Amino acid sequence: LGCSYSGYLAVTGSAGPGISLKAEAIGWASMAEIPLIICNIQRGGPSTGLPTNVEQSDLHQAIFGSHGDSPRVVLAAASVEDCFYIAIEAARIARKYSTPVFILSDTSLATRIEAFDEPDLSKLMVDPKPDLTPRQTFKPYPIDQITQHVPPGTRILDGKYPLLAGLEHDEMGHPTGSPKLHMAMTAKRRNKLRKLAEEIPVPEVYGDQEGDTLLVGWGSTYGPIHDAAKMAREQGEKIGSLHLRHIHPLPNGLEKIWPKFKRIVTVEMNDQGLYGFGQLATILRARYCEQKIESVTKTDGLTFRVKEILDGVFKGRPFARNIPRDGTATVHTDTGAENVKSLRDVVPQGVG
């Protein structure tokens, strides 16, 4: 936080437990509107959980993980190459909107090697040096504008220097207990994310642009979901897939895609929760009030196989069961938690 306030953009990383320990500081960054990038390399949880296995169970933590209303941006990388480009995008958003930005990755991406074309750094990189240009006057928290801090040491010619704290504040950063001002500042912090949503491009739909089923994913499930949609289309299914990189705020325009499909199925590596929906599905159902959104989830610590996705989406369809599999022969029929009745039903990691 101190590094970012000094005029340099700070980047820090951890897994879910480390993020939990820093939740109060993340709330402070939201209140003070400090640009900051936080990388969460997700693995199985909670607590120490499955420290070397993959999971996507920190989405709600990234969006809501602090006390009070503390808006922040949440992005999710889809591949190793995307980890590079999404970091650049996170830096742009953090600086432009003076906000904490989460980048969600996971064990699958963090331990994977992929080759991609070498980026042209001369076109991508920006000068990170702080701007110490003197200002005649300066208000860091104008009600009607997006906050932009100046680095400490910048000369303010009228002699009125702003304050920075985790307390609610006025336009100069001075602490206030005014109910009306707190409401106005809360709306200001919220509305800048709404403005960001207006500039986020709507993700493309792969495959059929309308039909029976739309698969929706985020993070490292990109490859298996893409291949599952491709294979299902080859079998005559009217199916498309859509992958979200911007999860909070969601891009405007998704509401025009949902009506084109009879089913919308999120594919996620997290638990179905008390109400039967994965974490992304819960967000989408709350945002769009769309009852046809459902989810296929799992928490075995392993990445999705194409067969698992097709079996989950098209239960009982023969083509999903006829996909050839390489490796160890299947020794179980269902790893769903509800089907484990005794220790003998638990399948060792990596088997099947």
N, C-alpha and C positions, 0 to 999 in steps of 0.2 A: 504493500500500500504506500509506504513512504517513497519507494522507488518510482512508482507511477505518479505520485503527486509532484515529484521533483522535475517532471517533464519527460521522463523516459517511460516507455510502456513496459510494465513488468509482466512476466509469464511465470506461472508456478504450476506444478503438477502433483498429482497424488492419485490414490484410488479412493473408493467410497469412504473407508474409515477415516482417512486423513481429511477428506472434505468435511465429514461430520465434525471433526475437532475444530475446524475453522469457520463453522457456520456463523458464529457471531461476527467475525471479522468481515465475512462476505456481506452480511446485513449492513455493517458500517460502510462498506464500499458503495452499497446501493444508496444509502442515505446521503453520504458525502458526494455521490456521483463521481467516483474515481474510475478512470479507464483501467481495466485489469483483465488479463486472460488467465483462465483456470482450466487446466487439462485434467479430466477425470478418466483414468484408464480403468474401466470397470472390470471387476471380476466377481465371482460368486460370493454372496453375502447372506445374511448380515454378519457383523463382527468380522472375525478372521475368516469365517466362511470357507470358501474354496479359493485360496489365494493364487493358485496357478491355473484356474479354470475360467471359462468365459461366461459372462452373463450381461444382460442389459437391464439391470434392476435399479439403476441410479437415476433414471429419467425424472421421476417425481422429485427426488432429492435436488437435482440440478435446478428444476424450475421453482420449487417451493421451499427449498431447504434453508430457511432462516425464519426468525420471528418477525411478525408484522408484515406489512405489504412492502416487499423488497424486490422490485422488478429487476430482472437480468435477462440477458440473451443466451439462448442455448442452441448450439450447432452440433451436428453429428457427422463425423467423417465416414464415407462409404467404402474407402479403399486406402491402401498405403499411399498411393499418389494423391488422393484427396486429402490426406492428412497434411500434406505440404501446402496445398492451395487453400484449404479451409483455415489454416493458421494465418495466412495473409489476409483473408477476408475477416477473420476475427479481429485482427489488429486494426483494420480499417473501421470496423463497426465500433470497437471500443473507443477509438479516438474521436470519431465523428459524433457519437452519442454519449460520450462520457459515462460509460456503464461497464460493469463486470460482464464478461462474456465467457461462458462455459464451452469448451470443446469436449464432446463425449467421444472417446475411443473405447477399446476393450482389449482384453488379452489376445484375442484372435488377430487384431490388427497390429498390436504392439510386438508380437513375436513372429510376424510374417515378413517374408522378403518378396518384393515385387520389383520388376524393372519397368521404368517409364522414361519417356523422353526428357532429356535434361532441360529444365526451365531456363528461359532467358532472364537471368536475374536483373539485368540492366533495365528491363521493362517492368519488373515486378517490385523491386525494392524501393523504399522511400527513405529520405534522410531522417534518422530518428533523433537528431539533435534538438534540444529544447529551444523554443523561440523566446528569447529574452528581450525582445523589442519593447522599449518603454511605452506605457499607455497613459493617456491623459487621465482617464478614469476607468474603473473596472468593477462590474458586478458579476460574480461567478454564478449566481443563481437567479437570473431574470425570469420572472413568472411567465413571460410570453415567448421565451426562447430556450433553445437547448443549452445546457450548461457547457461551458468551455473554460477549464482552469488555465491560469497562467502559472509558470513555474515560480517557486519561491526565489526571490532575488530580482524579479522583474520590477523595474521602477514604475510606481503609480504616481504620476506627476501631481495629482490633487492631494496626495498624502493620505488618502482613505484606503487602507489595506484591508482585504477581506480576511475572514476567519474560516477555519475548517474544523469540523467536529462531527460527532455522531448524533448530536442533538438536532431536533428540528430547528430550522433556521429561517431567517428572512433572506432577502436577495443578496445581502452582504455576508451571509454566513453567521450572523449574530443569533444566538439561541433565542427561541421564542416559545411561548406556551399558548399562542393564539389559536383557538379552534379553527377559525376561518383560514388562517395562513397554513395550518397543517393540512387542511383539506385541499387548498390550492397547490401546495407543494407535492402532496401525494398524487394529485391528478397530473401535475407536471412530469413527475417521474414515470408515471404510467403512460402518458400520451406520447412520449418520445419513442416508446416501443411500438405504438400504433403507427407512428410516422415511418418507422423502419419497415413495418409490414407492407407498406405501400410500395417500397422499392425492391422487395424481394421477388425474384422471378418465380412464376408458377412452375413447378417441376413437370417435366414431360411424362406423358403416359407411354410406356413401352407396350407394343402389341396392339390389341384391339382398342380403339378409342371409345367404344361403347360395347356393352354386352352383358353377360351374366355375372362375371366375377372380376373384381379389381383387388389385386394384392397390394398392400401398402406396407412398406418397411422403413427402417432407419438404421444407420450404422452399418456394421459389418455383414448384415444379412443381405446386402445388395446382390451379391453373386448368386447365391442359392435361389433367391426369389426370382431373379431375372431368368435363370435356367428353368425354374419350375413353370413360369408363365410360358416360356418358349416350348417346353415339352408338352404342356397341356394344349397349346394351340395346335401343335402337330397332331394331336389326338382329336381335333375338332372342337375343342372348347372355345367359347367366346370369352376370352380373358385378357386382361391387361395388368400391368404392374406400375407402381409409382413409388419413388423413393424420396423421402424427405431428408434434406440436409439442414433446413431451418425449422426447428421444432418449437421454439419460443422466441419471438412471436411466429405463428404460422403465416405463410404467405397468403395474401388476399387472392381469391380466385378458386380455391379448392372447392368452395361451395357450388361452383358451376360444373365440377367433374362428377361429384357423387351421384347426381340424378341419372347419369348415363349408364349406371350399372345396377343390377338387381341386388348384388351382394358386395360388401366391402369388408375385406378380411385383412387385419393387420397380422404380421408374422413377427413374433417377438421372443427374445430369450429372457423372459421374466415370468413371474407367477400370474395366474389368472385372477388372483385376489379374491376378496370376499364376494364380489359381485359378478365374477365370471369374465372379466375382461383384462387384457394386458394393459400396461401403463400407457402406451400410446393410444390404444383404443379408448381408454378412459378419457384421455384428453380430447380426442376427436369427438366422442359422443357428447361431452360437456360443451364443446365449442359449437358443434353444428346441430345438436339435438336430432341426430340421424340414427334411428333405431336399427337400420340394417347394417351398422358397423359392428362387426364381431372380431374375434381374434383366435389365432392359433399360437399357443405359448408352450414353452418348456423350460425346465430348470435343471437339466442334468449336467450342466457344466461343459457341454460339447456344442460345437457349431451345428447349425441346421444342415441336414442333408436334403437334397431335392425330394427324395422319396418321402421324408417326414412331412414336408410342406404339402405335397400332393395328397398324402394320406389324411392329413389334418383338414385340408380344404375340401377334398372330394371323398368323404368317408363312404366306403362301400363301392366305389367305382373300381372296376377291375384294372384299368390302365395304370392306376397309381401303384398297384401291387406288383405289376409286371416289370417295373423298371429294374434292369440288372444292377447288381451291387457287387463291388469288388471287396476283397478282404475277408475277415473272419465271418464264418457262417452265423446267421441269426440264431440266437439261443433264447430269445424271448419274443413275445408278440406285442407287448405294450409296456412302456416304462412310465406311464402316467402315475402320479402319486397315489391316486385313488385305487390303483390296482395292486399296490404293494400291501400284502396282508401279513407277511412275516419276513424275517431276515433272509430266508431262502429266495424270496422274490426280488431281492435287490441285485441288480446286475453290476458287476465290477466295472470301473471306469475303462472305457475303450473297447469293451466287448460288445459285439453286435452293432 
